Amino acid sequence: MSQDQAKGTFKAGGDWNTTLTNWSHDAKDFWKNPRVKIIRIEVLVSLVAGVLLFLAIFGSRRRRSKNGFLQKGLLVAYTLSFSLTTYIIGSMQSSDLKGEMYGIWAISLLMLHCCTDSITNYSLEDIRQRTRLEYQAFAYLIYSSLLLATVIMDSGTKTLPNIYFFLTMIPAIAFARYIHRLAVSCLAGYSWNLNKTVADYMYDQQNGSVSDPPTMEGCHYLVDWPLSKSKFDAPTYATQLAVEYPDEEDKVIHIGKIWRCQHKSLGPELKDACLSFSLFHLLRRRFFGFSCDESKDRARNFVLEVLLVNGATDYKRVFKVIEVELAYMFDFFFTKHAVTYYESMAVTIWSLISAIFISVMVYITLKAPLKISQGESSVMANTTVDTVITLVMLASAALLELLQLCSFWAGISLSENKQD
């Protein structure tokens, strides 16, 4: 190679290195651009919100679908939901740009995660991992509180005080909803008393039978009972229901009482849902190792003489009763729908309070002049995209809070009130 060619090659290489260096500096400058930083966080927030909404919308279909993509997708979303949420909250916390929307986004993600009640546990093994759920609850509370404190300190007095009031109240509400989620998981794994009561009650009723199928006369399958009045007596620890107070006996609700109720709103479908619920109680005993004294001839006679009293024309009803029974079983172990029944009053109150506070936050988001700041200076106003992301997450959280009151479990509570 001649000297001139060598010089030309060296010059070309130098130009190429200079070009790469310039591109590198341009990329760094572009990446540090305030608007690009905000867009990056917007994309991450949208991604995490999408994952949580995917869990909420399609989680209930897991028990009815054999689609491998849906099953694996839900498993991935369930596994990554906590990690992704904490990562994006940490990204907003560590960013030198502090948008006043960040606090609302963090709380919205927390609310969405608490409302994705379609999946509380993905497998039976998850039920026993109580410490993991406790860690998630406290981690969310700490992360959201730190982010809120940072946003408030960076904003100074530029933001309206009422925004801070609602920003600090919603994390408390979300944390309480997460405690409900934890309570349901504990209920699924440690409900020995519930099943002991059913097992002993059915043992006492083992010689009974349905004498009149249309009215379910003689059918004492338990629907609801005052657990707080139950007693466990030695040496057999057999359960007695409401033996001290005569008026408590009326609170023991079985299928016979449900069928005799003539309230207009307690139609055939709701009565069948109560029947499915009572059968779910019987089926649940097997998971906890209790004997099923009515599992032989009585169960066979119940199906052939009661459910199929009209012959083959009732087969659809039988399959529907079984389907809803298995749905209750699935919800009890793998979702937090059961809390709408066992703690119906608390859930209703918290859902309404959450929906009200979220609605106020929607109003504040639309009316308040929220800014994005860097240190003491305001960099830019929130864009339409920021507002849309916030409104979608808040609206989704409010809708999910209210939809959980419309499940089969809520219908059982309604039927018992009508029976009373």
C-alpha positions in Angstrom: 0.0 0.0 0.0 1.4 3.4 -1.0 1.8 6.3 1.5 -1.0 8.3 -0.1 -3.4 5.3 0.2 -2.5 4.9 3.8 -3.1 8.5 4.5 -6.5 8.3 2.8 -7.5 5.2 4.8 -6.4 6.9 8.0 -8.4 10.0 7.2 -11.5 8.0 6.3 -11.2 6.1 9.6 -10.9 9.4 11.5 -13.9 10.8 9.8 -15.9 7.7 10.7 -14.8 7.9 14.3 -15.8 11.6 14.4 -19.2 10.7 12.9 -19.8 8.0 15.5 -18.7 10.4 18.3 -21.1 13.1 17.0 -23.9 10.6 16.8 -23.2 9.4 20.3 -23.3 12.9 21.7 -26.5 13.7 19.8 -28.1 10.5 21.2 -27.1 11.4 24.7 -28.4 15.0 24.2 -31.6 13.5 22.8 -32.0 11.0 25.6 -31.5 13.8 28.2 -34.1 16.0 26.5 -36.8 16.8 29.1 -39.6 15.9 26.6 -38.0 12.6 25.8 -37.6 11.7 29.5 -41.3 12.4 30.0 -42.2 10.3 26.9 -40.1 7.4 28.2 -42.0 7.5 31.5 -45.3 7.8 29.7 -44.6 4.7 27.7 -43.6 2.8 30.8 -46.7 3.9 32.7 -48.9 2.9 29.8 -47.2 -0.5 29.5 -47.7 -1.3 33.2 -51.3 0.0 33.2 -51.9 -2.2 30.1 -50.5 -5.3 31.9 -52.7 -4.7 34.9 -55.8 -4.1 32.8 -55.1 -7.3 30.9 -55.1 -9.2 34.2 -58.3 -7.6 35.3 -60.2 -8.2 32.0 -59.0 -11.6 31.0 -58.2 -13.1 34.5 -61.7 -14.4 34.9 -61.5 -16.3 31.7 -58.5 -18.4 32.8 -60.8 -21.1 34.3 -62.9 -21.3 31.2 -60.2 -21.2 28.4 -57.7 -23.7 27.2 -56.0 -21.2 25.0 -52.2 -21.5 25.6 -51.5 -17.9 24.7 -54.0 -16.6 27.2 -52.8 -18.9 29.9 -49.2 -18.1 29.5 -49.9 -14.4 28.9 -51.8 -14.3 32.3 -49.0 -16.1 34.0 -46.4 -13.7 32.6 -48.5 -10.6 33.5 -49.2 -11.9 37.0 -45.5 -12.6 37.6 -44.3 -9.3 36.2 -47.0 -7.0 37.5 -45.4 -6.2 40.8 -41.9 -5.9 39.4 -43.0 -3.6 36.6 -45.0 -1.4 38.9 -42.3 -0.9 41.4 -39.8 -0.3 38.6 -41.8 2.5 37.0 -42.5 4.1 40.4 -38.7 4.0 41.1 -38.0 5.5 37.7 -40.3 8.4 38.5 -38.8 8.8 41.9 -35.2 8.9 40.6 -35.9 11.2 37.7 -34.6 14.7 37.9 -37.8 15.8 36.3 -40.7 15.7 38.7 -44.2 16.0 37.1 -47.1 16.6 39.5 -48.9 13.9 37.5 -46.3 11.4 38.8 -48.0 11.1 42.2 -51.4 10.5 40.5 -49.8 7.9 38.2 -48.2 6.0 41.1 -51.5 5.9 43.0 -53.4 4.9 39.9 -51.1 2.0 39.3 -51.4 1.0 43.0 -55.2 1.2 42.7 -55.2 -0.9 39.5 -53.0 -3.5 41.1 -55.4 -3.7 44.0 -58.4 -3.9 41.7 -57.1 -6.7 39.5 -59.1 -9.1 41.6 -59.4 -11.6 38.7 -56.2 -13.1 40.0 -55.0 -13.0 43.6 -53.2 -16.3 43.5 -52.1 -18.1 40.3 -51.6 -21.5 42.0 -52.4 -23.2 45.3 -48.8 -22.7 46.3 -49.3 -19.0 46.1 -51.9 -19.2 48.8 -49.3 -20.2 51.4 -47.0 -17.3 50.5 -48.5 -14.8 52.9 -45.2 -13.0 53.5 -44.9 -12.1 49.8 -48.3 -10.4 49.8 -47.5 -8.5 53.0 -44.2 -7.4 51.4 -46.0 -6.2 48.3 -48.6 -4.2 50.3 -46.0 -2.4 52.4 -43.6 -1.9 49.5 -46.4 -0.2 47.4 -47.3 2.0 50.3 -43.7 3.1 50.9 -42.9 3.6 47.2 -46.0 5.7 46.6 -45.5 7.7 49.8 -41.9 8.5 48.9 -42.8 9.6 45.4 -45.6 11.8 46.7 -43.3 13.4 49.3 -40.7 14.1 46.6 -43.3 15.6 44.2 -44.8 17.8 47.0 -41.4 19.1 48.1 -40.2 19.8 44.6 -43.5 21.6 43.8 -43.4 23.8 46.9 -46.5 25.9 47.1 -47.2 26.1 43.4 -49.8 23.4 43.5 -53.2 23.7 45.0 -53.4 22.3 48.6 -56.6 20.3 47.9 -54.6 18.2 45.3 -52.3 17.1 48.1 -55.2 16.2 50.4 -56.6 13.8 47.9 -53.2 12.5 46.8 -52.5 11.5 50.4 -55.9 10.0 51.1 -56.1 7.7 48.1 -52.9 5.7 49.1 -54.5 5.0 52.4 -57.7 3.7 50.6 -55.6 1.7 48.2 -53.6 0.2 51.1 -56.8 -0.8 52.8 -58.0 -2.5 49.5 -54.7 -4.3 49.4 -55.2 -5.6 53.0 -58.6 -7.0 51.7 -56.6 -8.8 49.0 -54.3 -10.2 51.7 -57.2 -11.2 53.9 -58.9 -13.2 51.1 -55.6 -15.1 50.4 -55.4 -16.0 54.1 -59.1 -17.0 54.1 -58.4 -19.4 51.2 -55.6 -21.1 53.1 -56.8 -20.9 56.7 -60.6 -21.4 56.6 -60.6 -24.5 58.8 -63.5 -23.3 61.0 -65.7 -22.6 58.0 -65.3 -26.2 56.6 -65.6 -27.8 60.1 -68.9 -26.1 60.6 -70.2 -27.4 57.3 -68.9 -30.9 57.9 -70.5 -31.2 61.3 -73.8 -29.7 60.2 -74.0 -32.1 57.3 -73.2 -35.0 59.6 -76.1 -34.1 61.8 -78.4 -33.9 58.7 -77.1 -37.1 57.1 -80.5 -38.9 57.6 -82.5 -36.1 56.0 -83.8 -36.0 52.4 -85.7 -33.8 50.1 -89.4 -34.7 50.5 -90.7 -32.2 48.0 -88.4 -31.3 45.1 -90.3 -28.3 43.8 -90.1 -26.6 47.2 -86.8 -28.2 48.4 -88.5 -29.1 51.6 -86.1 -31.0 53.8 -83.0 -29.8 51.9 -80.6 -28.4 54.5 -77.6 -27.7 52.4 -76.0 -24.7 54.1 -75.9 -21.3 52.3 -75.0 -19.0 55.2 -74.7 -19.3 59.0 -73.5 -17.1 61.9 -70.0 -18.3 62.3 -69.3 -16.0 65.2 -71.9 -18.0 67.2 -70.5 -21.4 66.4 -69.0 -23.4 69.2 -66.4 -26.2 69.1 -67.1 -28.6 72.0 -64.6 -31.1 73.3 -63.9 -34.0 73.0 -65.1 -34.3 69.4 -65.0 -30.5 68.7 -68.3 -30.9 66.9 -69.7 -27.6 65.7 -73.0 -26.3 67.2 -74.8 -23.5 65.5 -76.4 -20.7 67.6 -77.3 -22.9 70.5 -77.4 -20.2 73.2 -79.7 -17.7 71.4 -83.0 -19.0 70.0 -83.3 -16.0 67.6 -80.0 -16.9 66.0 -81.4 -20.1 64.6 -83.2 -18.1 62.0 -79.9 -16.8 60.7 -78.9 -20.3 59.6 -79.9 -20.2 56.0 -80.2 -23.4 54.0 -81.6 -24.2 50.6 -85.1 -25.1 51.9 -85.5 -21.5 53.3 -84.2 -20.0 50.0 -86.8 -22.0 48.0 -89.6 -21.0 50.3 -88.9 -17.3 50.0 -91.4 -15.6 47.7 -89.7 -12.3 47.2 -90.0 -11.2 43.6 -86.3 -10.4 43.1 -85.3 -13.9 44.2 -86.0 -15.6 40.9 -85.0 -19.1 39.7 -81.6 -18.1 38.5 -80.6 -16.5 41.8 -82.0 -19.5 43.7 -79.9 -21.8 41.5 -76.9 -19.6 42.3 -77.6 -20.1 46.0 -77.8 -23.9 45.4 -74.4 -23.7 43.6 -73.0 -21.8 46.6 -74.2 -24.4 49.0 -72.7 -27.2 46.8 -69.5 -25.2 46.8 -69.4 -25.4 50.6 -69.7 -29.2 50.4 -67.0 -29.5 47.7 -64.6 -27.2 49.6 -64.5 -29.6 52.5 -62.5 -32.1 50.4 -59.7 -29.6 50.0 -59.3 -29.5 53.8 -59.7 -33.2 54.3 -63.1 -33.4 55.9 -65.4 -36.4 55.3 -68.5 -36.0 53.0 -71.3 -38.0 54.7 -73.8 -37.3 51.9 -71.4 -38.1 49.0 -73.0 -41.5 48.2 -76.7 -42.3 48.0 -77.9 -38.9 49.2 -75.9 -37.0 46.5 -77.1 -39.5 43.8 -80.7 -39.1 44.8 -80.4 -35.3 45.0 -79.2 -35.2 41.4 -81.7 -37.7 39.9 -84.8 -36.9 42.0 -84.3 -33.1 42.6 -82.2 -31.5 39.9 -83.4 -33.9 37.1 -87.0 -34.0 38.4 -88.3 -33.2 34.9 -86.0 -35.7 33.1 -83.7 -34.8 30.3 -85.2 -31.3 29.9 -83.3 -30.1 33.0 -79.8 -31.1 31.9 -78.9 -27.5 31.0 -79.9 -26.4 34.4 -77.8 -29.1 36.1 -74.7 -28.1 34.1 -75.3 -24.5 34.9 -75.5 -25.3 38.6 -72.3 -27.3 38.4 -70.5 -24.5 36.4 -71.4 -21.8 38.9 -70.4 -24.2 41.8 -66.9 -24.6 40.2 -66.7 -20.9 39.6 -67.2 -20.2 43.3 -64.5 -22.8 44.1 -62.1 -21.1 41.6 -62.9 -17.6 42.9 -62.4 -18.7 46.6 -58.9 -20.0 46.0 -57.6 -17.8 43.2 -59.3 -14.4 43.2 -60.5 -11.9 45.8 -64.2 -11.9 44.7 -64.9 -13.9 47.9 -64.3 -10.8 50.0 -67.5 -9.2 48.5 -69.4 -11.9 50.4 -67.6 -12.5 53.6 -66.9 -8.7 54.2 -69.7 -7.3 52.1 -70.4 -4.2 54.1 -66.7 -3.2 54.3 -66.1 -3.9 50.6 -69.2 -1.9 49.6 -68.2 1.1 51.7 -64.5 1.1 50.6 -65.5 0.7 46.9 -67.9 3.7 47.1 -65.3 5.8 48.9 -62.6 4.8 46.4 -64.9 5.7 43.5 -65.7 9.1 45.0 -62.1 10.0 45.6 -61.1 8.8 42.2 -63.8 10.9 40.6 -62.5 14.0 42.5 -59.0 13.2 41.2 -60.4 13.1 37.7 -61.9 16.6 38.2 -58.6 17.9 39.7 -56.7 16.4 36.8 -58.9 18.3 34.3 -59.0 21.6 36.1 -55.7 22.0 38.1 -52.7 23.6 36.3 -50.3 20.8 37.0 -46.7 21.3 35.9 -43.5 19.3 35.2 -40.6 20.8 37.2 -36.8 20.3 37.4 -35.6 21.6 40.8 -37.1 24.9 41.5 -38.0 25.8 38.0 -41.0 24.8 35.9 -40.0 23.1 32.7 -43.2 22.5 30.8 -46.9 22.0 31.3 -48.4 18.6 31.2 -49.5 17.6 27.7 -52.8 16.1 26.4 -51.1 12.7 26.4 -50.4 13.0 30.2 -53.9 13.9 30.9 -55.4 11.1 28.8 -53.1 8.5 30.5 -54.2 9.8 33.9 -57.9 9.8 33.1 -57.8 6.3 31.6 -56.1 4.8 34.6 -58.3 6.6 37.1 -61.5 5.7 35.2 -60.3 2.0 34.9 -59.6 1.9 38.7 -63.1 3.4 39.5 -64.8 1.0 37.1 -63.1 -2.1 38.5 -63.9 -1.0 42.0 -67.6 -0.9 41.1 -67.7 -4.0 38.9 -66.5 -6.3 41.7 -69.8 -5.6 43.4 -71.6 -7.3 40.5 -70.3 -10.8 40.9 -72.0 -14.1 41.8 -70.8 -13.5 45.4 -72.7 -10.2 45.6 -75.8 -12.0 44.3 -75.6 -14.4 47.2 -75.5 -11.6 49.7 -78.6 -10.0 48.0 -80.5 -13.3 48.2 -79.8 -13.7 51.9 -81.0 -10.2 52.6 -84.2 -10.9 50.7 -84.7 -14.1 52.6 -84.4 -12.2 55.8 
